[in-house]
Amino acid sequence: MRLNKYIAHTRYCTRREASRLLARGEIKVNNKVVKEESYRVMEGDEVTHLNKPLQEQIVYRYLLINKPKHFTTDIGDKDSKYIMGLIKKEDPTGLIAVDHMGPKSVGLLLLTSDKALVEKLNQKNRKVRRVYLIELNKDIEKKDINKLLKDRKTIKIESASHVDGYQANYIGLEMTIGSENILKGVINRMGFEIERIDRSYYAGLTKKDLKRGWIRPLQEMEER
């Protein structure tokens, strides 16, 4: 990495300010003054400003996607398009999906390079609020919706109901524990199949102003 870029990544100062420090001869690498911005910092090098060590800070990336149909987070699914192909312009290097979304799932998906956050969000029995609009293969009665609310073995559904303005084969659902795959399994065992599942809310994030297929880098205030 170029020396001026390395200094900026330590969050000690901006890249422009780093160039000024270099020009004044205030930066040392391995105890030797270096003035060249293009100097390549190698792993193990010690960079200092006026003898104060400067260490590169890890900068995590967070991308929010309104995922379209037919894309999947499973790279091994040969019948669907891999989600990373949708974000080629954003450089998918190092990014992973926070959870699984199959080809019939659309809506909010978070990709990040922050593996600790992914592990945190996927801890067993950790409550993460998610809101869905689910289209089923046939009409569902209120008594069957109530059965969904009673299932507590592998999933926790906080609320479920028919949705105003939609036909009787649609339900709105909020859950805090369990994955989409578990939810699909519960619904399948009741004799229904999911035609489409649309996630509009995930862990404090919404798809407001994010059209289908659009991508938005998260602002720092949204990241945690």
C-alpha positions as a Markdown table, in Angstrom:
| # | Residue | x | y | z |
|---|---|---|---|---|
| 1 | Met | 0.0 | 0.0 | 0.0 |
| 2 | Arg | 1.2 | 3.5 | -0.8 |
| 3 | Leu | 2.5 | 5.3 | 2.2 |
| 4 | Asn | 0.2 | 8.3 | 2.0 |
| 5 | Lys | -2.8 | 5.9 | 1.7 |
| 6 | Tyr | -1.5 | 3.9 | 4.6 |
| 7 | Ile | -1.4 | 6.9 | 6.9 |
| 8 | Ala | -4.9 | 7.9 | 5.9 |
| 9 | His | -6.1 | 4.4 | 6.7 |
| 10 | Thr | -4.8 | 4.8 | 10.3 |
| 11 | Arg | -7.4 | 7.6 | 10.6 |
| 12 | Tyr | -4.6 | 9.8 | 12.0 |
| 13 | Cys | -5.2 | 12.4 | 9.2 |
| 14 | Thr | -6.5 | 12.7 | 5.7 |
| 15 | Arg | -4.4 | 11.6 | 2.7 |
| 16 | Arg | -3.8 | 15.3 | 1.7 |
| 17 | Glu | -2.6 | 16.0 | 5.2 |
| 18 | Ala | -0.4 | 12.9 | 5.1 |
| 19 | Ser | 1.2 | 14.3 | 2.0 |
| 20 | Arg | 2.2 | 17.5 | 3.9 |
| 21 | Leu | 3.7 | 15.4 | 6.8 |
| 22 | Leu | 5.7 | 13.5 | 4.3 |
| 23 | Ala | 6.9 | 16.6 | 2.5 |
| 24 | Arg | 8.1 | 18.1 | 5.8 |
| 25 | Gly | 10.1 | 14.9 | 6.6 |
| 26 | Glu | 8.0 | 14.1 | 9.7 |
| 27 | Ile | 7.2 | 10.5 | 8.7 |
| 28 | Lys | 9.6 | 7.6 | 9.4 |
| 29 | Val | 9.3 | 4.0 | 8.2 |
| 30 | Asn | 11.4 | 1.6 | 10.2 |
| 31 | Asn | 13.1 | 4.6 | 11.9 |
| 32 | Lys | 14.1 | 6.1 | 8.5 |
| 33 | Val | 12.7 | 9.4 | 7.1 |
| 34 | Val | 10.6 | 8.8 | 4.0 |
| 35 | Lys | 9.2 | 11.6 | 1.9 |
| 36 | Glu | 7.9 | 9.7 | -1.1 |
| 37 | Glu | 4.1 | 9.3 | -1.2 |
| 38 | Ser | 4.4 | 6.3 | -3.4 |
| 39 | Tyr | 6.7 | 4.4 | -1.0 |
| 40 | Arg | 5.2 | 0.9 | -0.6 |
| 41 | Val | 4.5 | 0.0 | 3.0 |
| 42 | Met | 5.0 | -3.8 | 3.6 |
| 43 | Glu | 3.6 | -6.1 | 6.2 |
| 44 | Gly | 5.7 | -5.7 | 9.4 |
| 45 | Asp | 6.9 | -2.1 | 8.6 |
| 46 | Glu | 6.7 | 0.4 | 11.5 |
| 47 | Val | 5.4 | 3.8 | 10.5 |
| 48 | Thr | 5.7 | 6.8 | 12.9 |
| 49 | His | 5.0 | 10.5 | 13.0 |
| 50 | Leu | 7.3 | 12.3 | 15.3 |
| 51 | Asn | 8.1 | 9.0 | 16.9 |
| 52 | Lys | 4.3 | 8.2 | 17.4 |
| 53 | Pro | 3.4 | 4.8 | 15.9 |
| 54 | Leu | 0.7 | 4.8 | 13.2 |
| 55 | Gln | -1.2 | 1.6 | 12.8 |
| 56 | Glu | -3.6 | 0.9 | 9.9 |
| 57 | Gln | -7.2 | 0.7 | 11.1 |
| 58 | Ile | -9.4 | -2.0 | 9.6 |
| 59 | Val | -12.2 | -0.3 | 7.5 |
| 60 | Tyr | -15.2 | -2.6 | 7.1 |
| 61 | Arg | -17.6 | -2.3 | 4.2 |
| 62 | Tyr | -21.4 | -2.6 | 4.5 |
| 63 | Leu | -23.7 | -2.8 | 1.4 |
| 64 | Leu | -27.4 | -2.8 | 1.5 |
| 65 | Ile | -29.2 | -4.5 | -1.4 |
| 66 | Asn | -32.9 | -4.7 | -2.4 |
| 67 | Lys | -32.4 | -8.2 | -3.8 |
| 68 | Pro | -34.3 | -9.2 | -6.9 |
| 69 | Lys | -35.8 | -12.6 | -7.6 |
| 70 | His | -33.6 | -15.4 | -9.1 |
| 71 | Phe | -30.5 | -14.4 | -7.2 |
| 72 | Thr | -29.1 | -16.4 | -4.3 |
| 73 | Thr | -26.4 | -16.1 | -1.6 |
| 74 | Asp | -25.5 | -19.7 | -2.2 |
| 75 | Ile | -22.5 | -20.0 | -4.5 |
| 76 | Gly | -23.2 | -23.7 | -5.0 |
| 77 | Asp | -26.7 | -23.1 | -6.4 |
| 78 | Lys | -26.2 | -23.8 | -10.2 |
| 79 | Asp | -29.8 | -23.0 | -11.1 |
| 80 | Ser | -29.7 | -19.4 | -9.8 |
| 81 | Lys | -27.6 | -16.3 | -10.2 |
| 82 | Tyr | -25.0 | -15.7 | -7.4 |
| 83 | Ile | -25.6 | -12.4 | -5.6 |
| 84 | Met | -22.0 | -11.2 | -6.0 |
| 85 | Gly | -22.6 | -10.9 | -9.7 |
| 86 | Leu | -25.1 | -8.2 | -9.0 |
| 87 | Ile | -22.5 | -6.0 | -7.3 |
| 88 | Lys | -19.5 | -6.3 | -9.6 |
| 89 | Lys | -19.2 | -2.5 | -9.9 |
| 90 | Glu | -19.0 | -2.2 | -6.1 |
| 91 | Asp | -16.1 | -4.7 | -5.9 |
| 92 | Pro | -17.4 | -7.8 | -4.0 |
| 93 | Thr | -14.0 | -8.7 | -2.7 |
| 94 | Gly | -14.2 | -9.8 | 1.0 |
| 95 | Leu | -17.9 | -9.3 | 1.2 |
| 96 | Ile | -20.3 | -12.0 | 2.6 |
| 97 | Ala | -24.0 | -12.1 | 3.1 |
| 98 | Val | -25.2 | -11.8 | 6.7 |
| 99 | Asp | -27.7 | -14.6 | 6.2 |
| 100 | His | -29.0 | -16.9 | 3.5 |
| 101 | Met | -31.5 | -15.7 | 0.9 |
| 102 | Gly | -32.6 | -18.1 | -1.9 |
| 103 | Pro | -33.9 | -17.4 | -5.4 |
| 104 | Lys | -37.5 | -16.9 | -4.3 |
| 105 | Ser | -36.5 | -14.4 | -1.6 |
| 106 | Val | -36.4 | -10.7 | -2.5 |
| 107 | Gly | -35.9 | -7.6 | -0.5 |
| 108 | Leu | -33.4 | -6.4 | 2.1 |
| 109 | Leu | -30.0 | -8.1 | 2.1 |
| 110 | Leu | -26.9 | -6.9 | 4.0 |
| 111 | Leu | -23.4 | -7.7 | 2.7 |
| 112 | Thr | -20.3 | -6.9 | 4.7 |
| 113 | Ser | -16.6 | -7.6 | 5.3 |
| 114 | Asp | -17.2 | -7.5 | 9.0 |
| 115 | Lys | -17.2 | -11.2 | 10.0 |
| 116 | Ala | -17.6 | -10.4 | 13.7 |
| 117 | Leu | -20.9 | -8.7 | 12.9 |
| 118 | Val | -22.1 | -11.7 | 10.8 |
| 119 | Glu | -21.3 | -14.0 | 13.7 |
| 120 | Lys | -23.0 | -11.8 | 16.2 |
| 121 | Leu | -26.2 | -11.5 | 14.1 |
| 122 | Asn | -26.3 | -15.3 | 13.6 |
| 123 | Gln | -25.8 | -16.4 | 17.2 |
| 124 | Lys | -28.2 | -19.0 | 18.3 |
| 125 | Asn | -31.3 | -17.6 | 20.0 |
| 126 | Arg | -30.1 | -14.0 | 19.3 |
| 127 | Lys | -33.1 | -11.8 | 18.6 |
| 128 | Val | -32.9 | -10.0 | 15.2 |
| 129 | Arg | -36.1 | -8.3 | 14.1 |
| 130 | Arg | -37.1 | -9.1 | 10.5 |
| 131 | Val | -40.3 | -8.2 | 8.7 |
| 132 | Tyr | -41.7 | -10.1 | 5.6 |
| 133 | Leu | -44.5 | -10.1 | 3.1 |
| 134 | Ile | -45.0 | -13.7 | 2.1 |
| 135 | Glu | -46.9 | -15.0 | -0.9 |
| 136 | Leu | -48.2 | -18.6 | -0.6 |
| 137 | Asn | -49.3 | -21.0 | -3.2 |
| 138 | Lys | -52.9 | -20.9 | -1.8 |
| 139 | Asp | -55.1 | -19.0 | 0.5 |
| 140 | Ile | -54.4 | -19.3 | 4.2 |
| 141 | Glu | -57.0 | -19.1 | 6.9 |
| 142 | Lys | -56.7 | -17.3 | 10.2 |
| 143 | Lys | -56.5 | -20.6 | 12.2 |
| 144 | Asp | -53.5 | -21.6 | 10.2 |
| 145 | Ile | -51.9 | -18.3 | 10.8 |
| 146 | Asn | -52.4 | -18.8 | 14.6 |
| 147 | Lys | -50.6 | -22.1 | 14.3 |
| 148 | Leu | -47.6 | -20.3 | 13.0 |
| 149 | Leu | -47.6 | -18.1 | 16.1 |
| 150 | Lys | -47.6 | -21.1 | 18.4 |
| 151 | Asp | -44.5 | -22.7 | 16.9 |
| 152 | Arg | -41.7 | -22.0 | 19.4 |
| 153 | Lys | -39.3 | -24.9 | 18.9 |
| 154 | Thr | -36.9 | -23.5 | 16.3 |
| 155 | Ile | -38.4 | -20.1 | 15.5 |
| 156 | Lys | -40.0 | -17.1 | 17.2 |
| 157 | Ile | -42.7 | -15.4 | 15.2 |
| 158 | Glu | -43.8 | -12.2 | 16.9 |
| 159 | Ser | -46.8 | -11.4 | 14.7 |
| 160 | Ala | -48.5 | -12.7 | 11.5 |
| 161 | Ser | -51.7 | -11.7 | 9.8 |
| 162 | His | -53.4 | -11.1 | 6.5 |
| 163 | Val | -52.4 | -7.8 | 4.8 |
| 164 | Asp | -54.9 | -5.1 | 3.8 |
| 165 | Gly | -55.0 | -4.7 | 0.0 |
| 166 | Tyr | -53.6 | -8.2 | -0.7 |
| 167 | Gln | -55.3 | -11.5 | -1.4 |
| 168 | Ala | -55.8 | -14.2 | 1.2 |
| 169 | Asn | -52.7 | -16.1 | 0.1 |
| 170 | Tyr | -50.5 | -13.2 | 1.4 |
| 171 | Ile | -49.4 | -12.8 | 5.0 |
| 172 | Gly | -47.3 | -10.2 | 6.8 |
| 173 | Leu | -45.0 | -11.7 | 9.3 |
| 174 | Glu | -42.4 | -10.5 | 11.9 |
| 175 | Met | -39.9 | -12.8 | 13.5 |
| 176 | Thr | -36.9 | -12.4 | 15.8 |
| 177 | Ile | -35.4 | -15.9 | 16.1 |
| 178 | Gly | -34.8 | -18.4 | 13.3 |
| 179 | Ser | -33.7 | -18.3 | 9.6 |
| 180 | Glu | -35.7 | -18.0 | 6.4 |
| 181 | Asn | -35.0 | -21.7 | 5.7 |
| 182 | Ile | -36.5 | -22.7 | 9.1 |
| 183 | Leu | -39.5 | -20.5 | 8.4 |
| 184 | Lys | -40.0 | -22.1 | 5.0 |
| 185 | Gly | -39.8 | -25.6 | 6.6 |
| 186 | Val | -42.5 | -24.6 | 9.2 |
| 187 | Ile | -44.8 | -23.3 | 6.5 |
| 188 | Asn | -44.2 | -26.4 | 4.3 |
| 189 | Arg | -45.1 | -28.8 | 7.1 |
| 190 | Met | -48.4 | -26.9 | 7.3 |
| 191 | Gly | -49.2 | -27.9 | 3.7 |
| 192 | Phe | -48.3 | -24.5 | 2.1 |
| 193 | Glu | -45.5 | -23.5 | -0.2 |
| 194 | Ile | -43.8 | -20.1 | -0.4 |
| 195 | Glu | -44.0 | -18.5 | -3.9 |
| 196 | Arg | -42.2 | -15.4 | -2.8 |
| 197 | Ile | -40.9 | -13.9 | 0.4 |
| 198 | Asp | -40.1 | -10.2 | 0.5 |
| 199 | Arg | -38.0 | -8.8 | 3.4 |
| 200 | Ser | -38.6 | -5.1 | 4.1 |
| 201 | Tyr | -36.9 | -4.8 | 7.5 |
| 202 | Tyr | -33.7 | -6.3 | 9.0 |
| 203 | Ala | -32.0 | -5.4 | 12.3 |
| 204 | Gly | -33.0 | -1.7 | 12.2 |
| 205 | Leu | -32.5 | -1.4 | 8.4 |
| 206 | Thr | -35.2 | -0.8 | 5.9 |
| 207 | Lys | -35.4 | -0.7 | 2.1 |
| 208 | Lys | -37.0 | 2.7 | 2.0 |
| 209 | Asp | -36.0 | 4.6 | -1.2 |
| 210 | Leu | -34.1 | 1.5 | -2.3 |
| 211 | Lys | -35.6 | 0.2 | -5.5 |
| 212 | Arg | -35.5 | -3.5 | -6.5 |
| 213 | Gly | -31.9 | -4.4 | -7.6 |
| 214 | Trp | -30.4 | -1.2 | -6.2 |
| 215 | Ile | -27.4 | -1.1 | -3.9 |
| 216 | Arg | -26.6 | 1.4 | -1.2 |
| 217 | Pro | -23.4 | 1.6 | 0.9 |
| 218 | Leu | -24.4 | 2.1 | 4.5 |
| 219 | Gln | -23.5 | 5.3 | 6.4 |
| 220 | Glu | -21.4 | 4.8 | 9.5 |
| 221 | Met | -24.4 | 5.7 | 11.8 |
| 222 | Glu | -26.3 | 2.8 | 10.4 |
| 223 | Glu | -23.7 | 0.1 | 10.7 |
| 224 | Arg | -24.2 | -1.1 | 14.2 |
